[in-house]
């Protein structure tokens, strides 16, 4: 990889890990609307979240909040690299 990509990746991972510590534990807009409309109690889960509420169950330290942010950056980067390589092959 180019040095520039590695540098941006390092900055992204640091920011994701650090800023995840400040994520709000309050409901987001969709949850709040569901509570007000009264359908949140009847909601069913289709897929279990691997990191519910942006934390890792069983880990009580600050890592429980930082790791989901870091994983999100890594997954997003992997998806875009995959898409870029697939599109790059088709255009040649």
C-alpha positions as CSV (number, residue, x, y, z in Angstrom):
1,X,0.0,0.0,0.0
2,X,1.1,3.5,-0.5
3,X,2.4,5.5,2.5
4,X,-0.5,8.0,2.1
5,X,-3.1,5.3,2.4
6,X,-1.4,3.8,5.4
7,X,-1.2,7.3,7.1
8,X,-4.9,8.0,6.4
9,X,-5.8,4.6,7.7
10,X,-3.9,5.1,10.9
11,X,-5.5,8.5,11.4
12,X,-9.0,7.0,10.7
13,X,-8.4,4.1,13.2
14,X,-7.2,6.5,15.9
15,X,-10.1,8.8,15.4
16,X,-12.6,6.0,15.4
17,X,-11.2,4.5,18.5
18,X,-11.0,7.8,20.3
19,X,-14.3,9.4,19.2
20,X,-16.2,6.2,20.0
21,X,-15.6,6.9,23.6
22,X,-17.9,9.9,23.3
23,X,-20.8,8.1,21.6
24,X,-24.1,8.8,23.3
25,X,-25.9,6.0,25.1
26,X,-29.3,7.7,24.6
27,X,-31.7,6.4,21.9
28,X,-31.1,7.7,18.3
29,X,-33.8,9.3,16.3
30,X,-35.4,6.1,15.0
31,X,-35.6,4.6,18.5
32,X,-37.0,7.8,19.9
33,X,-39.6,8.0,17.2
34,X,-40.5,4.3,17.8
35,X,-40.9,5.0,21.5
36,X,-43.2,8.0,20.9
37,X,-45.2,6.1,18.3
38,X,-45.5,3.1,20.6
39,X,-44.3,0.4,18.2
40,X,-40.8,-0.1,19.8
41,X,-42.3,-2.6,22.3
42,X,-43.7,-4.8,19.5
43,X,-40.5,-4.7,17.4
44,X,-38.9,-8.0,16.5
45,X,-35.2,-8.6,15.9
46,X,-34.4,-10.1,12.5
47,X,-30.6,-10.3,13.1
48,X,-28.7,-10.2,16.3
49,X,-26.2,-7.3,16.4
50,X,-22.6,-8.4,16.8
51,X,-21.9,-5.3,18.8
52,X,-25.2,-4.1,20.3
53,X,-25.3,-0.4,21.2
54,X,-21.8,0.0,19.9
55,X,-20.2,-1.9,22.7
56,X,-18.8,-5.4,23.2
57,X,-20.7,-7.5,25.8
58,X,-18.4,-8.8,28.5
59,X,-15.8,-6.1,28.3
60,X,-16.3,-3.4,30.9
61,X,-13.4,-1.1,30.1
62,X,-13.0,1.7,27.5
63,X,-12.1,-0.9,25.0
64,X,-15.7,-2.0,24.8
65,X,-16.5,1.4,23.2
66,X,-13.4,1.8,21.1
67,X,-13.2,-1.5,19.4
68,X,-16.6,-1.2,17.5
69,X,-15.4,2.1,16.0
70,X,-12.2,0.5,14.9
71,X,-13.9,-2.5,13.5
72,X,-16.3,-0.2,11.6
73,X,-13.4,1.6,9.9
74,X,-11.7,-1.7,9.0
75,X,-14.9,-3.2,7.5
76,X,-15.7,-0.1,5.6
77,X,-12.1,0.0,4.2
78,X,-12.3,-3.7,3.2
79,X,-15.6,-3.2,1.4
80,X,-14.3,-0.2,-0.6
81,X,-11.0,-2.0,-1.5
82,X,-13.0,-5.0,-2.7
83,X,-15.4,-2.8,-4.7
84,X,-12.4,-0.8,-6.1
85,X,-10.6,-3.9,-7.2
86,X,-13.7,-5.4,-8.8
87,X,-14.5,-2.2,-10.7
88,X,-10.8,-1.8,-11.6
89,X,-10.7,-5.2,-13.3
90,X,-13.8,-4.5,-15.4
91,X,-12.4,-1.2,-16.7
92,X,-9.1,-2.6,-18.0
